[in-house]
Structures are given as C-alpha cells and as structure tokens.
C-alpha cells in the first residue's frame, strides 16, 4: 500500500538516523514497470559476491540484509504501480550485537531509479526527490520607490532581492521646474522598471520548478510595469495573479500570498492555514466537537470518534507515532502542520495536537 507524503517524510527521517559500522546497509530501488523477478536474480548474484567480503561480521550482515530483502521481494507477484524501495541492515548501536531491521516503501509517485548499494548509510536521495516540493511561485511587490522579489516554496516565503528606485519624493527648494522634475522622475521610474525586469529574468528565467508569478503593488504602478512589457515574454506569460498591495517590502510579500489564496488554493501553506482556521473556529463555536489535550485525544481515538487528527511537526516523535497508529486503526485522517505560519505557531502554543471529532464523547 502506498504511503502518504507525511509518512514518507517520517520514514526518510528514521532511515537517515541509522548508520552502519561498515558498508553493510543495503538499499534497493525497483522502478515502476520494472521486472521484480530480475531484481531478485540480481540480489541472489550479489549475495554470492558478498561471500568474498573479508570481514566476517560485515559479510554476515550484508548477506543477512540481502536475504531479508529477497524474501520481501518474493511476496510480490509483480512490481507495485509506483515501484518499490527496500532497505535492510544491522542497525544495532552496540558492537557485536545484531539488530536486523528492514523497510519496504511503495511511494505515491513513480520511482525512476534502479539501484542496489551497500553503504554505511541508506541511499535516500530518490525518496527525498519525491517529497521535495515540486512547484514554486515567484513573488514581486513594487511601487515607484522600492521593489521586493521573493519566492513561495510550500509554506515558506523567502526574500530573494530588494531594490530601490532613487526617485525623489518632491522638488527641493530652488530646484527645477515641475515639468522638468516630472520628466526626470518618469525617466528614473522607467529605469527602475527595467532593472526590476532584469532581476526577475536573472532569478526566474531558468527556474524549472517555477509554476507561476504573482505581482502586487499599488494602482497603477504594477500595471504600468506589466503593460510596459518590462518583463520578458516567457515570464510575463507566467504571471497568474495581480493584486493591489500597499507595501513593497517583506510584509507586502506576505500580504500578496494571503490575497492570492484563490490562486494558491492547492498550495500546502494555504491548505494548512485553512485546516487550522477550521480547528480554531470549531474550538470557539462548538468546543464539544474538538479536543486538544493528549489524554482527551487518545480517548477520542480509542472510541473511533476522531475525524481529523492534527499534529505539529514539533511534537515529540514518540507521542506522534502512538497517536498516528491509533488514528490509522480507526481510519482517521492524519495531518502534520508546521509552526511556520501564525496559525501553526498558535496551534503549537495551544498544545501542538488536536482533533476534529465525528461525534461527541
């Protein structure tokens, strides 16, 4: 059965915590649509080769790990639709003791890697690529004085570049005429727009994961910039939203993302915020249908009353795993949330865990 993204992230973390004493941790990746029988034959051959390893303990650990994986492969009549990742090895932290563990993972996204490796660590890069955020959004907030270019990646907003125009606010005493001043400011503004366009091109033109660009600013600055075609065609075609924003600094980026929720409805940040807003709304309006203390959550899970279990990524891993196991046994949804949003931080300060109920208990 395919694991969820959240489960896969946990398994990657767990697998990454194990270190072998020698090159004895075995990683096997079977890509989607690849013959699983061929993989079994390859590993049988590798088992024969492993008999030549000089160190008796390393030889035993590698052969045991290979046999464990081969037995697991024999349980499959064919390769799962998205492929299969298998790991096995002696993960004991005590010299001379055996703690042979194995893992099998059916990802939600097709595996492309075919790999067999013995190493001191498990090979996790192909799995990390699966959980990596696939799409990012370019952000630009601007007025005639300043501009800030940013990136939205999942829930995180990153400032990439800040710039100012140098356009003066008003004519100094004894200065030039109003008409001449207007020409100067218009010239400086257009020069500023050109610089913004150049920086946008430099940052985003070759960015493969760029799904779209959001632009914010006061009327008519942002419109002048876009209509004046200061942005190269490839990036102009990527503009998926234009919003009226008051600030052109980092706070403006946050305001732009918030005002673009309709566009970013499928993005993790927006989904997380809406989930927690729903939790806090129900906590205020219908508290009998929400629990947030650990003992109450456990009780609700044991009764099968939990519809959605929400846990902060900052919660103790042991507690999380126990609650998650209870949730899966009663078909409750499990949602991991961060503390990178105001709602996530508020949730963590409350207890870092909560549940929306199917019925009162």
Secondary structure, 3 states (H helix, E strand, C coil): CCCCHHHHHHHHHHHHCCCCCCCCEEEEEECCCCCHHHHHHHHHHHHHHHCCCCCHHHHHHHHHHHHHHHHHHCCCCCCCCCCEEEEEEECCCCCCCCCEEEEEECCCCCCCCCEEEEECCCCCHHHHHHHCCCCEEEEEEECCCEEEEEEEECCEEEEEEEEECCCCCCCCCCCCCHHHHHHHHHHHHHHHHHHHHHHHHHHHCCCCCEEEEEEEECCCHHHHHHHCCCCCHHHHCCEEEEEECCCCCHHHHHHHHHHCCCCCCCCHHHHHHHHHHHHHHHHHHCHHHEECCHHHHHHHHHCCCEEEEEEECCCCHHHHHHHHHHHHHCCCEEEEECCCCHHHHHHHHHCCEEEEECCCC
